[in-house]
Amino acid sequence: MTKEKKQNESSKRIREEILGMLELELGKKDESPQMFSVMTRLSSEHIDTIDTLVRLGIFKSRSEAIAAIVIKTLNASSELFQQLKDHANEQEKLEQRVKELAIKALLE
């Protein structure tokens, strides 16, 4: 087996392993949530790292690499992010109640 073929197989195996771990964290493929496109700006240093992952064949595209990194990061702190969402929802309800009271006071 040639060196290039070994590298390609190794890259493919690493990619499948990483994507497999992400699938386990997201659930089965059939149950995966709808995906959305998001534009982002990154430094040239970060793009170089992402491009290296793509060039090695670990990911098929920058988009796939960035999505995997974001998903892994968010899932690693999912409890914290859930608390943040819960507190933000509570704050939103309080703000709505304050607005209602202000309108009521102005109308009386």
Biopython code that builds the backbone (N, CA, C, O; Angstrom):
import numpy as np
from Bio.PDB.StructureBuilder import StructureBuilder

atoms = [
    (1, "MET", "N", (0.848, -1.169, 0.000)),
    (1, "MET", "CA", (0.000, 0.000, 0.000)),
    (1, "MET", "C", (0.900, 1.241, 0.000)),
    (1, "MET", "O", (1.877, 1.309, 0.747)),
    (2, "THR", "N", (0.565, 2.208, -0.834)),
    (2, "THR", "CA", (1.390, 3.407, -0.931)),
    (2, "THR", "C", (1.180, 4.301, 0.279)),
    (2, "THR", "O", (0.181, 4.200, 0.990)),
    (3, "LYS", "N", (2.148, 5.175, 0.490)),
    (3, "LYS", "CA", (2.081, 6.102, 1.621)),
    (3, "LYS", "C", (0.855, 7.014, 1.501)),
    (3, "LYS", "O", (0.179, 7.288, 2.492)),
    (4, "GLU", "N", (0.576, 7.481, 0.280)),
    (4, "GLU", "CA", (-0.566, 8.367, 0.051)),
    (4, "GLU", "C", (-1.880, 7.649, 0.351)),
    (4, "GLU", "O", (-2.786, 8.229, 0.948)),
    (5, "LYS", "N", (-1.980, 6.401, -0.060)),
    (5, "LYS", "CA", (-3.198, 5.627, 0.178)),
    (5, "LYS", "C", (-3.401, 5.401, 1.678)),
    (5, "LYS", "O", (-4.526, 5.477, 2.172)),
    (6, "LYS", "N", (-2.311, 5.124, 2.400)),
    (6, "LYS", "CA", (-2.395, 4.953, 3.852)),
    (6, "LYS", "C", (-2.870, 6.236, 4.520)),
    (6, "LYS", "O", (-3.696, 6.198, 5.433)),
    (7, "GLN", "N", (-2.344, 7.380, 4.061)),
    (7, "GLN", "CA", (-2.752, 8.661, 4.631)),
    (7, "GLN", "C", (-4.225, 8.928, 4.356)),
    (7, "GLN", "O", (-4.946, 9.401, 5.235)),
    (8, "ASN", "N", (-4.677, 8.626, 3.136)),
    (8, "ASN", "CA", (-6.083, 8.820, 2.794)),
    (8, "ASN", "C", (-6.986, 7.948, 3.656)),
    (8, "ASN", "O", (-8.025, 8.404, 4.135)),
    (9, "GLU", "N", (-6.592, 6.703, 3.851)),
    (9, "GLU", "CA", (-7.383, 5.800, 4.687)),
    (9, "GLU", "C", (-7.384, 6.259, 6.139)),
    (9, "GLU", "O", (-8.405, 6.177, 6.822)),
    (10, "SER", "N", (-6.247, 6.738, 6.603)),
    (10, "SER", "CA", (-6.141, 7.236, 7.970)),
    (10, "SER", "C", (-7.013, 8.470, 8.154)),
    (10, "SER", "O", (-7.713, 8.594, 9.158)),
    (11, "SER", "N", (-6.972, 9.387, 7.184)),
    (11, "SER", "CA", (-7.798, 10.592, 7.241)),
    (11, "SER", "C", (-9.274, 10.234, 7.233)),
    (11, "SER", "O", (-10.066, 10.811, 7.978)),
    (12, "LYS", "N", (-9.639, 9.278, 6.383)),
    (12, "LYS", "CA", (-11.034, 8.844, 6.298)),
    (12, "LYS", "C", (-11.485, 8.234, 7.622)),
    (12, "LYS", "O", (-12.595, 8.496, 8.083)),
    (13, "ARG", "N", (-10.631, 7.428, 8.226)),
    (13, "ARG", "CA", (-10.963, 6.783, 9.502)),
    (13, "ARG", "C", (-11.144, 7.831, 10.601)),
    (13, "ARG", "O", (-12.087, 7.754, 11.388)),
    (14, "ILE", "N", (-10.237, 8.811, 10.651)),
    (14, "ILE", "CA", (-10.327, 9.877, 11.658)),
    (14, "ILE", "C", (-11.610, 10.668, 11.462)),
    (14, "ILE", "O", (-12.315, 10.963, 12.427)),
    (15, "ARG", "N", (-11.917, 11.014, 10.202)),
    (15, "ARG", "CA", (-13.131, 11.771, 9.895)),
    (15, "ARG", "C", (-14.370, 10.998, 10.343)),
    (15, "ARG", "O", (-15.252, 11.553, 10.998)),
    (16, "GLU", "N", (-14.430, 9.723, 9.988)),
    (16, "GLU", "CA", (-15.578, 8.898, 10.360)),
    (16, "GLU", "C", (-15.709, 8.784, 11.872)),
    (16, "GLU", "O", (-16.818, 8.785, 12.405)),
    (17, "GLU", "N", (-14.582, 8.687, 12.558)),
    (17, "GLU", "CA", (-14.602, 8.596, 14.020)),
    (17, "GLU", "C", (-15.142, 9.888, 14.632)),
    (17, "GLU", "O", (-15.982, 9.847, 15.531)),
    (18, "ILE", "N", (-14.661, 11.032, 14.147)),
    (18, "ILE", "CA", (-15.117, 12.324, 14.674)),
    (18, "ILE", "C", (-16.592, 12.527, 14.375)),
    (18, "ILE", "O", (-17.360, 12.894, 15.264)),
    (19, "LEU", "N", (-16.996, 12.293, 13.131)),
    (19, "LEU", "CA", (-18.404, 12.461, 12.781)),
    (19, "LEU", "C", (-19.280, 11.458, 13.521)),
    (19, "LEU", "O", (-20.415, 11.774, 13.877)),
    (20, "GLY", "N", (-18.768, 10.257, 13.755)),
    (20, "GLY", "CA", (-19.510, 9.264, 14.524)),
    (20, "GLY", "C", (-19.744, 9.721, 15.953)),
    (20, "GLY", "O", (-20.832, 9.541, 16.500)),
    (21, "MET", "N", (-18.711, 10.316, 16.559)),
    (21, "MET", "CA", (-18.870, 10.843, 17.921)),
    (21, "MET", "C", (-19.908, 11.955, 17.943)),
    (21, "MET", "O", (-20.715, 12.035, 18.869)),
    (22, "LEU", "N", (-19.889, 12.812, 16.928)),
    (22, "LEU", "CA", (-20.860, 13.899, 16.871)),
    (22, "LEU", "C", (-22.269, 13.363, 16.677)),
    (22, "LEU", "O", (-23.217, 13.884, 17.264)),
    (23, "GLU", "N", (-22.416, 12.322, 15.854)),
    (23, "GLU", "CA", (-23.729, 11.718, 15.663)),
    (23, "GLU", "C", (-24.256, 11.151, 16.972)),
    (23, "GLU", "O", (-25.447, 11.263, 17.262)),
    (24, "LEU", "N", (-23.380, 10.545, 17.763)),
    (24, "LEU", "CA", (-23.804, 10.021, 19.061)),
    (24, "LEU", "C", (-24.295, 11.151, 19.954)),
    (24, "LEU", "O", (-25.275, 10.990, 20.681)),
    (25, "GLU", "N", (-23.617, 12.297, 19.903)),
    (25, "GLU", "CA", (-24.015, 13.427, 20.729)),
    (25, "GLU", "C", (-25.301, 14.056, 20.218)),
    (25, "GLU", "O", (-26.103, 14.549, 21.011)),
    (26, "LEU", "N", (-25.511, 14.047, 18.908)),
    (26, "LEU", "CA", (-26.709, 14.645, 18.320)),
    (26, "LEU", "C", (-27.884, 13.680, 18.292)),
    (26, "LEU", "O", (-29.035, 14.111, 18.222)),
    (27, "GLY", "N", (-27.617, 12.415, 18.345)),
    (27, "GLY", "CA", (-28.652, 11.408, 18.174)),
    (27, "GLY", "C", (-28.474, 10.755, 16.817)),
    (27, "GLY", "O", (-27.538, 11.079, 16.085)),
    (28, "LYS", "N", (-29.353, 9.851, 16.485)),
    (28, "LYS", "CA", (-29.261, 9.142, 15.210)),
    (28, "LYS", "C", (-29.449, 10.120, 14.054)),
    (28, "LYS", "O", (-30.081, 11.164, 14.211)),
    (29, "LYS", "N", (-28.890, 9.770, 12.887)),
    (29, "LYS", "CA", (-28.985, 10.635, 11.707)),
    (29, "LYS", "C", (-30.429, 11.002, 11.398)),
    (29, "LYS", "O", (-30.724, 12.160, 11.102)),
    (30, "ASP", "N", (-31.332, 10.027, 11.463)),
    (30, "ASP", "CA", (-32.731, 10.270, 11.131)),
    (30, "ASP", "C", (-33.386, 11.234, 12.105)),
    (30, "ASP", "O", (-34.395, 11.859, 11.778)),
    (31, "GLU", "N", (-32.822, 11.359, 13.295)),
    (31, "GLU", "CA", (-33.400, 12.215, 14.320)),
    (31, "GLU", "C", (-32.666, 13.549, 14.437)),
    (31, "GLU", "O", (-32.999, 14.361, 15.300)),
    (32, "SER", "N", (-31.672, 13.784, 13.580)),
    (32, "SER", "CA", (-30.896, 15.017, 13.656)),
    (32, "SER", "C", (-31.789, 16.217, 13.405)),
    (32, "SER", "O", (-32.694, 16.165, 12.572)),
    (33, "PRO", "N", (-31.531, 17.300, 14.131)),
    (33, "PRO", "CA", (-32.340, 18.503, 13.942)),
    (33, "PRO", "C", (-32.048, 19.146, 12.593)),
    (33, "PRO", "O", (-31.023, 18.882, 11.965)),
    (34, "GLN", "N", (-32.977, 19.998, 12.165)),
    (34, "GLN", "CA", (-32.768, 20.738, 10.922)),
    (34, "GLN", "C", (-31.532, 21.615, 11.074)),
    (34, "GLN", "O", (-31.324, 22.221, 12.125)),
    (35, "MET", "N", (-30.721, 21.682, 10.041)),
    (35, "MET", "CA", (-29.488, 22.463, 10.087)),
    (35, "MET", "C", (-29.695, 23.788, 9.359)),
    (35, "MET", "O", (-30.442, 23.855, 8.383)),
    (36, "PHE", "N", (-29.032, 24.839, 9.833)),
    (36, "PHE", "CA", (-29.130, 26.171, 9.257)),
    (36, "PHE", "C", (-27.746, 26.681, 8.894)),
    (36, "PHE", "O", (-26.754, 26.304, 9.518)),
    (37, "SER", "N", (-27.682, 27.532, 7.889)),
    (37, "SER", "CA", (-26.417, 28.164, 7.505)),
    (37, "SER", "C", (-26.198, 29.399, 8.365)),
    (37, "SER", "O", (-27.131, 30.154, 8.638)),
    (38, "VAL", "N", (-24.957, 29.594, 8.787)),
    (38, "VAL", "CA", (-24.593, 30.753, 9.597)),
    (38, "VAL", "C", (-23.279, 31.298, 9.060)),
    (38, "VAL", "O", (-22.308, 30.556, 8.907)),
    (39, "MET", "N", (-23.250, 32.601, 8.773)),
    (39, "MET", "CA", (-22.002, 33.196, 8.317)),
    (39, "MET", "C", (-21.181, 33.619, 9.527)),
    (39, "MET", "O", (-21.730, 34.107, 10.516)),
    (40, "THR", "N", (-19.890, 33.437, 9.451)),
    (40, "THR", "CA", (-19.027, 33.811, 10.570)),
    (40, "THR", "C", (-17.719, 34.372, 10.041)),
    (40, "THR", "O", (-17.343, 34.124, 8.896)),
    (41, "ARG", "N", (-17.037, 35.119, 10.873)),
    (41, "ARG", "CA", (-15.718, 35.648, 10.531)),
    (41, "ARG", "C", (-14.713, 35.037, 11.495)),
    (41, "ARG", "O", (-14.941, 34.994, 12.704)),
    (42, "LEU", "N", (-13.604, 34.566, 10.948)),
    (42, "LEU", "CA", (-12.553, 33.958, 11.758)),
    (42, "LEU", "C", (-11.208, 34.533, 11.345)),
    (42, "LEU", "O", (-11.035, 35.010, 10.223)),
    (43, "SER", "N", (-10.269, 34.479, 12.262)),
    (43, "SER", "CA", (-8.919, 34.956, 11.964)),
    (43, "SER", "C", (-8.248, 34.027, 10.957)),
    (43, "SER", "O", (-8.659, 32.881, 10.777)),
    (44, "SER", "N", (-7.213, 34.539, 10.309)),
    (44, "SER", "CA", (-6.492, 33.712, 9.336)),
    (44, "SER", "C", (-5.858, 32.500, 10.017)),
    (44, "SER", "O", (-5.732, 31.438, 9.407)),
    (45, "GLU", "N", (-5.461, 32.659, 11.274)),
    (45, "GLU", "CA", (-4.886, 31.532, 12.019)),
    (45, "GLU", "C", (-5.910, 30.404, 12.178)),
    (45, "GLU", "O", (-5.586, 29.232, 11.986)),
    (46, "HIS", "N", (-7.143, 30.767, 12.528)),
    (46, "HIS", "CA", (-8.184, 29.753, 12.693)),
    (46, "HIS", "C", (-8.556, 29.127, 11.350)),
    (46, "HIS", "O", (-8.789, 27.921, 11.265)),
    (47, "ILE", "N", (-8.610, 29.946, 10.308)),
    (47, "ILE", "CA", (-8.915, 29.415, 8.977)),
    (47, "ILE", "C", (-7.824, 28.450, 8.527)),
    (47, "ILE", "O", (-8.115, 27.415, 7.927)),
    (48, "ASP", "N", (-6.568, 28.787, 8.815)),
    (48, "ASP", "CA", (-5.465, 27.882, 8.463)),
    (48, "ASP", "C", (-5.630, 26.525, 9.143)),
    (48, "ASP", "O", (-5.401, 25.484, 8.528)),
    (49, "THR", "N", (-6.028, 26.546, 10.412)),
    (49, "THR", "CA", (-6.242, 25.291, 11.144)),
    (49, "THR", "C", (-7.377, 24.494, 10.516)),
    (49, "THR", "O", (-7.255, 23.287, 10.308)),
    (50, "ILE", "N", (-8.476, 25.170, 10.217)),
    (50, "ILE", "CA", (-9.629, 24.502, 9.608)),
    (50, "ILE", "C", (-9.258, 23.961, 8.230)),
    (50, "ILE", "O", (-9.617, 22.837, 7.880)),
    (51, "ASP", "N", (-8.537, 24.768, 7.452)),
    (51, "ASP", "CA", (-8.106, 24.313, 6.128)),
    (51, "ASP", "C", (-7.195, 23.090, 6.222)),
    (51, "ASP", "O", (-7.238, 22.215, 5.358)),
    (52, "THR", "N", (-6.379, 23.030, 7.262)),
    (52, "THR", "CA", (-5.517, 21.860, 7.459)),
    (52, "THR", "C", (-6.363, 20.615, 7.696)),
    (52, "THR", "O", (-6.075, 19.553, 7.144)),
    (53, "LEU", "N", (-7.405, 20.742, 8.515)),
    (53, "LEU", "CA", (-8.301, 19.606, 8.762)),
    (53, "LEU", "C", (-8.977, 19.149, 7.474)),
    (53, "LEU", "O", (-9.166, 17.953, 7.250)),
    (54, "VAL", "N", (-9.341, 20.116, 6.628)),
    (54, "VAL", "CA", (-9.967, 19.781, 5.341)),
    (54, "VAL", "C", (-8.937, 19.149, 4.406)),
    (54, "VAL", "O", (-9.218, 18.133, 3.770)),
    (55, "ARG", "N", (-7.755, 19.742, 4.321)),
    (55, "ARG", "CA", (-6.703, 19.227, 3.440)),
    (55, "ARG", "C", (-6.314, 17.791, 3.809)),
    (55, "ARG", "O", (-6.013, 16.978, 2.936)),
    (56, "LEU", "N", (-6.324, 17.490, 5.111)),
    (56, "LEU", "CA", (-5.996, 16.138, 5.571)),
    (56, "LEU", "C", (-7.126, 15.145, 5.310)),
    (56, "LEU", "O", (-6.956, 13.937, 5.475)),
    (57, "GLY", "N", (-8.280, 15.671, 4.902)),
    (57, "GLY", "CA", (-9.411, 14.802, 4.610)),
    (57, "GLY", "C", (-10.220, 14.430, 5.835)),
    (57, "GLY", "O", (-11.096, 13.568, 5.764)),
    (58, "ILE", "N", (-9.935, 15.074, 6.964)),
    (58, "ILE", "CA", (-10.695, 14.789, 8.180)),
    (58, "ILE", "C", (-12.118, 15.314, 8.026)),
    (58, "ILE", "O", (-13.073, 14.700, 8.503)),
    (59, "PHE", "N", (-12.248, 16.454, 7.355)),
    (59, "PHE", "CA", (-13.561, 17.010, 7.023)),
    (59, "PHE", "C", (-13.598, 17.285, 5.531)),
    (59, "PHE", "O", (-12.560, 17.508, 4.907)),
    (60, "LYS", "N", (-14.801, 17.269, 4.959)),
    (60, "LYS", "CA", (-14.943, 17.495, 3.522)),
    (60, "LYS", "C", (-14.884, 18.972, 3.163)),
    (60, "LYS", "O", (-14.528, 19.328, 2.039)),
    (61, "SER", "N", (-15.231, 19.831, 4.116)),
    (61, "SER", "CA", (-15.296, 21.257, 3.817)),
    (61, "SER", "C", (-15.063, 22.068, 5.086)),
    (61, "SER", "O", (-15.099, 21.538, 6.196)),
    (62, "ARG", "N", (-14.826, 23.356, 4.900)),
    (62, "ARG", "CA", (-14.721, 24.261, 6.044)),
    (62, "ARG", "C", (-16.021, 24.233, 6.849)),
    (62, "ARG", "O", (-16.012, 24.211, 8.080)),
    (63, "SER", "N", (-17.124, 24.234, 6.127)),
    (63, "SER", "CA", (-18.430, 24.239, 6.783)),
    (63, "SER", "C", (-18.598, 23.032, 7.700)),
    (63, "SER", "O", (-19.047, 23.171, 8.838)),
    (64, "GLU", "N", (-18.242, 21.861, 7.212)),
    (64, "GLU", "CA", (-18.360, 20.642, 8.012)),
    (64, "GLU", "C", (-17.438, 20.704, 9.229)),
    (64, "GLU", "O", (-17.827, 20.298, 10.324)),
    (65, "ALA", "N", (-16.218, 21.210, 9.041)),
    (65, "ALA", "CA", (-15.264, 21.314, 10.149)),
    (65, "ALA", "C", (-15.772, 22.276, 11.217)),
    (65, "ALA", "O", (-15.756, 21.961, 12.406)),
    (66, "ILE", "N", (-16.222, 23.446, 10.786)),
    (66, "ILE", "CA", (-16.702, 24.448, 11.741)),
    (66, "ILE", "C", (-17.934, 23.937, 12.474)),
    (66, "ILE", "O", (-18.055, 24.113, 13.686)),
    (67, "ALA", "N", (-18.848, 23.305, 11.745)),
    (67, "ALA", "CA", (-20.048, 22.757, 12.385)),
    (67, "ALA", "C", (-19.672, 21.732, 13.446)),
    (67, "ALA", "O", (-20.229, 21.745, 14.544)),
    (68, "ALA", "N", (-18.739, 20.850, 13.132)),
    (68, "ALA", "CA", (-18.318, 19.823, 14.089)),
    (68, "ALA", "C", (-17.705, 20.452, 15.334)),
    (68, "ALA", "O", (-17.978, 20.018, 16.453)),
    (69, "ILE", "N", (-16.880, 21.469, 15.139)),
    (69, "ILE", "CA", (-16.227, 22.135, 16.274)),
    (69, "ILE", "C", (-17.252, 22.856, 17.139)),
    (69, "ILE", "O", (-17.191, 22.777, 18.366)),
    (70, "VAL", "N", (-18.191, 23.558, 16.513)),
    (70, "VAL", "CA", (-19.220, 24.281, 17.274)),
    (70, "VAL", "C", (-20.103, 23.306, 18.040)),
    (70, "VAL", "O", (-20.376, 23.512, 19.223)),
    (71, "ILE", "N", (-20.549, 22.248, 17.377)),
    (71, "ILE", "CA", (-21.410, 21.254, 18.033)),
    (71, "ILE", "C", (-20.697, 20.631, 19.225)),
    (71, "ILE", "O", (-21.277, 20.499, 20.303)),
    (72, "LYS", "N", (-19.448, 20.253, 19.031)),
    (72, "LYS", "CA", (-18.672, 19.636, 20.115)),
    (72, "LYS", "C", (-18.532, 20.603, 21.290)),
    (72, "LYS", "O", (-18.682, 20.203, 22.445)),
    (73, "THR", "N", (-18.246, 21.863, 21.000)),
    (73, "THR", "CA", (-18.073, 22.871, 22.048)),
    (73, "THR", "C", (-19.372, 23.107, 22.811)),
    (73, "THR", "O", (-19.376, 23.125, 24.042)),
    (74, "LEU", "N", (-20.470, 23.286, 22.090)),
    (74, "LEU", "CA", (-21.755, 23.537, 22.749)),
    (74, "LEU", "C", (-22.222, 22.327, 23.551)),
    (74, "LEU", "O", (-22.751, 22.478, 24.652)),
    (75, "ASN", "N", (-22.031, 21.140, 23.011)),
    (75, "ASN", "CA", (-22.440, 19.930, 23.731)),
    (75, "ASN", "C", (-21.614, 19.701, 24.988)),
    (75, "ASN", "O", (-22.116, 19.158, 25.972)),
    (76, "ALA", "N", (-20.352, 20.112, 24.962)),
    (76, "ALA", "CA", (-19.485, 19.935, 26.133)),
    (76, "ALA", "C", (-19.964, 20.776, 27.314)),
    (76, "ALA", "O", (-19.698, 20.435, 28.466)),
    (77, "SER", "N", (-20.670, 21.871, 27.033)),
    (77, "SER", "CA", (-21.163, 22.758, 28.097)),
    (77, "SER", "C", (-22.679, 22.887, 28.034)),
    (77, "SER", "O", (-23.224, 23.944, 28.351)),
    (78, "SER", "N", (-23.356, 21.834, 27.633)),
    (78, "SER", "CA", (-24.801, 21.913, 27.405)),
    (78, "SER", "C", (-25.591, 22.312, 28.648)),
    (78, "SER", "O", (-26.567, 23.055, 28.541)),
    (79, "GLU", "N", (-25.188, 21.835, 29.823)),
    (79, "GLU", "CA", (-25.910, 22.197, 31.048)),
    (79, "GLU", "C", (-25.813, 23.696, 31.316)),
    (79, "GLU", "O", (-26.805, 24.334, 31.669)),
    (80, "LEU", "N", (-24.626, 24.251, 31.148)),
    (80, "LEU", "CA", (-24.430, 25.684, 31.350)),
    (80, "LEU", "C", (-25.263, 26.488, 30.356)),
    (80, "LEU", "O", (-25.910, 27.465, 30.735)),
    (81, "PHE", "N", (-25.251, 26.082, 29.083)),
    (81, "PHE", "CA", (-26.024, 26.809, 28.081)),
    (81, "PHE", "C", (-27.522, 26.676, 28.334)),
    (81, "PHE", "O", (-28.272, 27.609, 28.045)),
    (82, "GLN", "N", (-27.973, 25.554, 28.861)),
    (82, "GLN", "CA", (-29.390, 25.401, 29.191)),
    (82, "GLN", "C", (-29.773, 26.351, 30.320)),
    (82, "GLN", "O", (-30.844, 26.956, 30.284)),
    (83, "GLN", "N", (-28.906, 26.487, 31.318)),
    (83, "GLN", "CA", (-29.156, 27.440, 32.404)),
    (83, "GLN", "C", (-29.231, 28.860, 31.866)),
    (83, "GLN", "O", (-30.094, 29.636, 32.275)),
    (84, "LEU", "N", (-28.329, 29.202, 30.950)),
    (84, "LEU", "CA", (-28.350, 30.538, 30.353)),
    (84, "LEU", "C", (-29.657, 30.787, 29.611)),
    (84, "LEU", "O", (-30.245, 31.863, 29.729)),
    (85, "LYS", "N", (-30.117, 29.788, 28.841)),
    (85, "LYS", "CA", (-31.384, 29.934, 28.115)),
    (85, "LYS", "C", (-32.550, 30.091, 29.086)),
    (85, "LYS", "O", (-33.436, 30.918, 28.868)),
    (86, "ASP", "N", (-32.552, 29.300, 30.159)),
    (86, "ASP", "CA", (-33.623, 29.385, 31.150)),
    (86, "ASP", "C", (-33.668, 30.765, 31.795)),
    (86, "ASP", "O", (-34.741, 31.351, 31.941)),
    (87, "HIS", "N", (-32.506, 31.284, 32.179)),
    (87, "HIS", "CA", (-32.448, 32.614, 32.796)),
    (87, "HIS", "C", (-32.863, 33.701, 31.806)),
    (87, "HIS", "O", (-33.537, 34.659, 32.185)),
    (88, "ALA", "N", (-32.470, 33.563, 30.559)),
    (88, "ALA", "CA", (-32.858, 34.540, 29.538)),
    (88, "ALA", "C", (-34.373, 34.530, 29.349)),
    (88, "ALA", "O", (-34.978, 35.589, 29.183)),
    (89, "ASN", "N", (-34.996, 33.349, 29.372)),
    (89, "ASN", "CA", (-36.452, 33.253, 29.254)),
    (89, "ASN", "C", (-37.145, 33.900, 30.446)),
    (89, "ASN", "O", (-38.153, 34.587, 30.283)),
    (90, "GLU", "N", (-36.607, 33.684, 31.649)),
    (90, "GLU", "CA", (-37.170, 34.312, 32.847)),
    (90, "GLU", "C", (-37.071, 35.829, 32.747)),
    (90, "GLU", "O", (-38.020, 36.542, 33.072)),
    (91, "GLN", "N", (-35.924, 36.317, 32.297)),
    (91, "GLN", "CA", (-35.727, 37.756, 32.157)),
    (91, "GLN", "C", (-36.708, 38.337, 31.137)),
    (91, "GLN", "O", (-37.255, 39.420, 31.344)),
    (92, "GLU", "N", (-36.924, 37.623, 30.051)),
    (92, "GLU", "CA", (-37.860, 38.078, 29.022)),
    (92, "GLU", "C", (-39.275, 38.198, 29.589)),
    (92, "GLU", "O", (-39.985, 39.160, 29.293)),
    (93, "LYS", "N", (-39.683, 37.223, 30.402)),
    (93, "LYS", "CA", (-41.010, 37.271, 31.026)),
    (93, "LYS", "C", (-41.123, 38.458, 31.976)),
    (93, "LYS", "O", (-42.147, 39.141, 32.000)),
    (94, "LEU", "N", (-40.067, 38.709, 32.763)),
    (94, "LEU", "CA", (-40.073, 39.857, 33.671)),
    (94, "LEU", "C", (-40.153, 41.172, 32.903)),
    (94, "LEU", "O", (-40.896, 42.074, 33.291)),
    (95, "GLU", "N", (-39.397, 41.285, 31.824)),
    (95, "GLU", "CA", (-39.427, 42.499, 31.010)),
    (95, "GLU", "C", (-40.820, 42.735, 30.437)),
    (95, "GLU", "O", (-41.294, 43.871, 30.401)),
    (96, "GLN", "N", (-41.474, 41.670, 29.991)),
    (96, "GLN", "CA", (-42.827, 41.798, 29.457)),
    (96, "GLN", "C", (-43.789, 42.266, 30.545)),
    (96, "GLN", "O", (-44.651, 43.109, 30.294)),
    (97, "ARG", "N", (-43.645, 41.727, 31.737)),
    (97, "ARG", "CA", (-44.510, 42.125, 32.864)),
    (97, "ARG", "C", (-44.278, 43.591, 33.213)),
    (97, "ARG", "O", (-45.240, 44.315, 33.469)),
    (98, "VAL", "N", (-43.027, 44.046, 33.229)),
    (98, "VAL", "CA", (-42.712, 45.450, 33.518)),
    (98, "VAL", "C", (-43.335, 46.355, 32.459)),
    (98, "VAL", "O", (-43.878, 47.405, 32.801)),
    (99, "LYS", "N", (-43.273, 45.979, 31.194)),
    (99, "LYS", "CA", (-43.885, 46.772, 30.123)),
    (99, "LYS", "C", (-45.390, 46.880, 30.323)),
    (99, "LYS", "O", (-45.973, 47.953, 30.165)),
    (100, "GLU", "N", (-46.018, 45.750, 30.674)),
    (100, "GLU", "CA", (-47.464, 45.752, 30.908)),
    (100, "GLU", "C", (-47.829, 46.681, 32.059)),
    (100, "GLU", "O", (-48.806, 47.424, 31.970)),
    (101, "LEU", "N", (-47.050, 46.646, 33.141)),
    (101, "LEU", "CA", (-47.304, 47.530, 34.281)),
    (101, "LEU", "C", (-47.098, 48.994, 33.905)),
    (101, "LEU", "O", (-47.863, 49.857, 34.337)),
    (102, "ALA", "N", (-46.079, 49.279, 33.109)),
    (102, "ALA", "CA", (-45.818, 50.655, 32.685)),
    (102, "ALA", "C", (-46.963, 51.175, 31.823)),
    (102, "ALA", "O", (-47.398, 52.313, 31.998)),
    (103, "ILE", "N", (-47.451, 50.363, 30.904)),
    (103, "ILE", "CA", (-48.574, 50.770, 30.052)),
    (103, "ILE", "C", (-49.816, 50.996, 30.889)),
    (103, "ILE", "O", (-50.543, 51.966, 30.678)),
    (104, "LYS", "N", (-50.064, 50.107, 31.839)),
    (104, "LYS", "CA", (-51.229, 50.237, 32.716)),
    (104, "LYS", "C", (-51.142, 51.534, 33.513)),
    (104, "LYS", "O", (-52.136, 52.248, 33.644)),
    (105, "ALA", "N", (-49.957, 51.844, 34.048)),
    (105, "ALA", "CA", (-49.771, 53.073, 34.829)),
    (105, "ALA", "C", (-49.983, 54.310, 33.966)),
    (105, "ALA", "O", (-50.551, 55.297, 34.434)),
    (106, "LEU", "N", (-49.541, 54.273, 32.731)),
    (106, "LEU", "CA", (-49.694, 55.427, 31.841)),
    (106, "LEU", "C", (-51.136, 55.624, 31.395)),
    (106, "LEU", "O", (-51.548, 56.750, 31.116)),
    (107, "LEU", "N", (-51.903, 54.551, 31.325)),
    (107, "LEU", "CA", (-53.294, 54.642, 30.881)),
    (107, "LEU", "C", (-54.255, 55.014, 32.001)),
    (107, "LEU", "O", (-55.390, 55.402, 31.725)),
    (108, "GLU", "N", (-53.839, 54.908, 33.240)),
    (108, "GLU", "CA", (-54.733, 55.224, 34.368)),
    (108, "GLU", "C", (-54.736, 56.691, 34.674)),
    (108, "GLU", "O", (-55.431, 57.129, 35.591)),
]
sb = StructureBuilder()
sb.init_structure("model")
sb.init_model(0)
sb.init_chain("A")
sb.init_seg("    ")
for serial, (resi, resn, name, xyz) in enumerate(atoms, 1):
    if name == "N":
        sb.init_residue(resn, " ", resi, " ")
    sb.init_atom(name, np.array(xyz, "f"), 0.0, 1.0, " ", f" {name:<3s}", serial, name[0])
structure = sb.get_structure()
